[in-house]
Amino acid sequence: MNISNLATEIEIQDGSTVSKTLHQDDSLKIVLFGFDAGQELSEHTASVPAIMHFIDGEADVTVGKDASKAGPNSFYRMDAGVPHSIMANQPTKMLLLLLKGAKPNA
């Protein structure tokens, strides 16, 4: 799979959060998200380590107890089980990588 411009792979829809799975196998799942302004993913956890890479827009992101603003090219790595949430302040696109084949931290 080759994608030359991730931002063109998903369209933000008014008042919604949309997602598109770009790849999935036994070790990796890649999902592209589009958040309209004011949309959120409330606090949750993932059962595997994950990486969030913000492509464009701006969002308030909390990972564990750390809160920050994500903008274009912001990058977050999370261990499995770490609570996290996202609130889009403006239309925002994010790439999520779920590392299903990663070994848990010892």
SULKA-V111831 format. One record per residue. RES is the residue in one letter. SS is DSSP state (2 for helix, 1 for strand, 0 for the rest). PSI is psi in whole degrees, -180 to 180 (none if undefined). Layout:
BEGIN
res=RES ss=SS psi=PSI
res=RES ss=SS psi=PSI
END
This chain:
BEGIN
res=M ss=0 psi=133
res=N ss=0 psi=130
res=I ss=0 psi=120
res=S ss=0 psi=-21
res=N ss=0 psi=98
res=L ss=2 psi=-37
res=A ss=2 psi=-26
res=T ss=2 psi=-3
res=E ss=2 psi=-10
res=I ss=0 psi=144
res=E ss=0 psi=132
res=I ss=0 psi=136
res=Q ss=0 psi=139
res=D ss=0 psi=127
res=G ss=0 psi=21
res=S ss=0 psi=164
res=T ss=1 psi=127
res=V ss=1 psi=154
res=S ss=1 psi=154
res=K ss=1 psi=119
res=T ss=1 psi=122
res=L ss=1 psi=-28
res=H ss=1 psi=145
res=Q ss=1 psi=129
res=D ss=0 psi=-168
res=D ss=0 psi=-22
res=S ss=0 psi=-13
res=L ss=0 psi=137
res=K ss=1 psi=130
res=I ss=1 psi=122
res=V ss=1 psi=132
res=L ss=1 psi=130
res=F ss=1 psi=146
res=G ss=1 psi=119
res=F ss=1 psi=129
res=D ss=0 psi=161
res=A ss=0 psi=135
res=G ss=0 psi=-6
res=Q ss=0 psi=154
res=E ss=1 psi=160
res=L ss=1 psi=111
res=S ss=1 psi=167
res=E ss=1 psi=131
res=H ss=1 psi=177
res=T ss=0 psi=162
res=A ss=0 psi=147
res=S ss=0 psi=-5
res=V ss=0 psi=160
res=P ss=1 psi=151
res=A ss=1 psi=159
res=I ss=1 psi=131
res=M ss=1 psi=127
res=H ss=1 psi=113
res=F ss=1 psi=128
res=I ss=1 psi=-46
res=D ss=1 psi=173
res=G ss=0 psi=-163
res=E ss=0 psi=136
res=A ss=1 psi=151
res=D ss=1 psi=126
res=V ss=1 psi=134
res=T ss=1 psi=127
res=V ss=1 psi=115
res=G ss=0 psi=-124
res=K ss=0 psi=1
res=D ss=1 psi=121
res=A ss=1 psi=141
res=S ss=1 psi=170
res=K ss=1 psi=130
res=A ss=1 psi=135
res=G ss=0 psi=-170
res=P ss=0 psi=131
res=N ss=0 psi=15
res=S ss=0 psi=148
res=F ss=1 psi=132
res=Y ss=1 psi=135
res=R ss=1 psi=134
res=M ss=1 psi=138
res=D ss=0 psi=161
res=A ss=0 psi=142
res=G ss=0 psi=-1
res=V ss=0 psi=125
res=P ss=0 psi=141
res=H ss=1 psi=157
res=S ss=1 psi=159
res=I ss=1 psi=134
res=M ss=1 psi=115
res=A ss=1 psi=125
res=N ss=0 psi=-22
res=Q ss=0 psi=169
res=P ss=0 psi=129
res=T ss=1 psi=140
res=K ss=1 psi=137
res=M ss=1 psi=138
res=L ss=1 psi=128
res=L ss=1 psi=129
res=L ss=1 psi=117
res=L ss=1 psi=115
res=L ss=1 psi=74
res=K ss=0 psi=-26
res=G ss=0 psi=1
res=A ss=0 psi=144
res=K ss=0 psi=138
res=P ss=0 psi=152
res=N ss=0 psi=139
res=A ss=0 psi=none
END
